[in-house]
Every structure is written in structure tokens, then in C-alpha cells.
Amino acid sequence: MATTKKTATAKKPAAKAPEKKAPAKKAVEKAPAKKAPAKKRITREMIEQRANELWQAGHSQDPLTNWVEAERQLGVFDN
């Protein structure tokens, strides 16, 4: 009986599948940056009017307390 040698056949590496390219992105036009809303200027008269409204509503009999509360409500010290 004749012996046959089995020769190892080297497998070729599998061909890589072609890479899919991502679709080109369309240029997106950016909207202009929005400016921060202008702060409303709070005048002395506005504070005085609100403090008077607080006094009439019975908030406090102390004018300074009403004035400070009016400033707080109107946002005088908001950043």
C-alpha cells in the first residue's frame, strides 16, 4: 500500500469586505448666537412704587423693610 503524504494546504486569508463609507454630512448652517436678553433697568421710582404697594397691602409698617423687599422682588441684585 502506498502511503500518500497529505500536504498541508495553507488557507488564504479571507478577503476583507470593502469598508462602507459614511455618507457625507451636509454642511449645517449655524444660526447666529443669541444674545443674552437685555436686563431691564430698575429705577428708583420703580422700587419706590413697589415698596408703596407692599405698604398698602399691609406687608410691613417699616419703610426700610418694604424697600428691601421691593428690591428683592424686582431683582435688583440678580446677577
C-alpha positions as CSV (number, residue, x, y, z in Angstrom):
1,M,0.0,0.0,0.0
2,A,1.4,3.2,-1.0
3,T,1.4,5.9,1.6
4,T,0.3,9.3,0.4
5,K,1.5,12.3,2.2
6,K,-1.0,14.8,3.0
7,T,0.3,18.2,2.3
8,A,-1.0,20.9,4.3
9,T,-2.7,23.4,2.2
10,A,-2.4,26.9,3.5
11,K,-5.7,28.7,3.6
12,K,-5.6,32.0,2.1
13,P,-6.9,34.7,4.4
14,A,-10.4,35.7,3.6
15,A,-10.6,38.9,1.5
16,K,-11.8,41.8,3.6
17,A,-15.1,43.2,2.7
18,P,-14.9,46.7,1.3
19,E,-15.3,49.3,4.1
20,K,-18.5,51.2,3.9
21,K,-18.0,54.9,3.9
22,A,-20.3,57.0,5.9
23,P,-22.4,59.3,3.8
24,A,-21.0,62.8,3.5
25,K,-22.5,65.1,6.1
26,K,-24.3,68.1,4.7
27,A,-23.0,71.4,5.8
28,V,-25.3,72.7,8.5
29,E,-25.7,76.4,8.6
30,K,-25.5,77.6,12.2
31,A,-27.9,80.1,13.5
32,P,-26.3,83.3,14.8
33,A,-25.6,83.1,18.5
34,K,-28.4,84.5,20.6
35,K,-27.5,87.5,22.7
36,A,-28.5,87.5,26.3
37,P,-31.7,89.5,26.8
38,A,-31.0,93.0,27.8
39,K,-31.6,93.5,31.5
40,K,-34.4,95.8,32.3
41,R,-33.1,98.9,34.1
42,I,-34.7,99.2,37.5
43,T,-35.2,102.7,38.6
44,R,-35.6,104.3,42.0
45,E,-39.1,105.1,41.1
46,M,-39.9,101.5,40.3
47,I,-38.6,100.4,43.7
48,E,-40.5,103.2,45.4
49,Q,-43.7,102.3,43.7
50,R,-43.4,98.6,44.7
51,A,-42.4,99.5,48.3
52,N,-45.5,101.6,48.5
53,E,-47.7,98.8,47.1
54,L,-46.2,96.5,49.8
55,W,-47.0,99.0,52.5
56,Q,-50.6,99.5,51.2
57,A,-51.0,95.7,51.2
58,G,-50.0,95.6,54.9
59,H,-46.7,93.9,54.3
60,S,-44.8,95.9,56.9
61,Q,-45.0,99.3,58.6
62,D,-41.3,99.7,58.4
63,P,-40.4,101.6,55.2
64,L,-36.9,100.1,55.0
65,T,-38.3,96.6,55.2
66,N,-40.7,97.4,52.3
67,W,-37.9,99.0,50.3
68,V,-35.6,96.0,50.7
69,E,-38.4,93.6,49.8
70,A,-39.3,95.7,46.7
71,E,-35.6,95.5,45.6
72,R,-35.7,91.7,46.1
73,Q,-38.9,91.2,44.2
74,L,-37.7,93.4,41.3
75,G,-34.4,91.6,41.1
76,V,-32.1,94.5,41.8
77,F,-29.3,92.2,42.9
78,D,-29.8,89.4,40.5
79,N,-26.7,88.5,38.5
